[in-house]
């Protein structure tokens, strides 16, 4: 009886010892230092890193936007300040416009030279600078629109009107030696045939037959029609 108990006790001790050994091994394995990984970073640290990265990204985007805005401002400013024609030395000069009849203050007077003619005087209105082209003034007479032909052999120079500068053109309303012609008291003047706003100028009673007109000149003595 005693021998059986002793044998059973030894078997039980062996089983208990084996179980303890297995538990120890398992604890040893479980106690091994875990390998480091990104997922083991505490949640607070991860969120902090994300926030820092987000702030850095926002800062870069904001800096890029500000840089683009400044570049756009500089471009716009340069465009406004650099407008005009190139003078050849890197500077810009204002581009002047061609004159229209409505840019000009007009006046006329009768002259006795060369058998009598009408002197047309043109000055730019206040604050306007414009160019009379190197072409005949357009001068028309009567309801039928009879136009004056050239009184000179060639076209003259362009004239820039500004301030007190005055341009002169002479009109001979009758170049024939006959008694015929139209009796009129005004002329229609424009800057070229395409001028959208020609003006009517009172000149007194005149007889019109094959009229002629000079180019624009800066001296009245040069605007005497010879034909």
Beta strands, then each sheet from edge to edge (+ up, - down):
strand 1: 85-86
strand 2: 92-93
strand 3: 97-98
strand 4: 104-111
strand 5: 117-124
strand 6: 130-132
strand 7: 138-141
strand 8: 146-147
strand 9: 149-150
strand 10: 159-161
strand 11: 166-172
strand 12: 182-190
strand 13: 199-208
strand 14: 212-213
sheet 1: 1+ 2-
sheet 2: 3+ 6+ 10-
sheet 3: 4+ 5- 11+ 14- 9-
sheet 4: 8+ 7- 12+ 13-
end
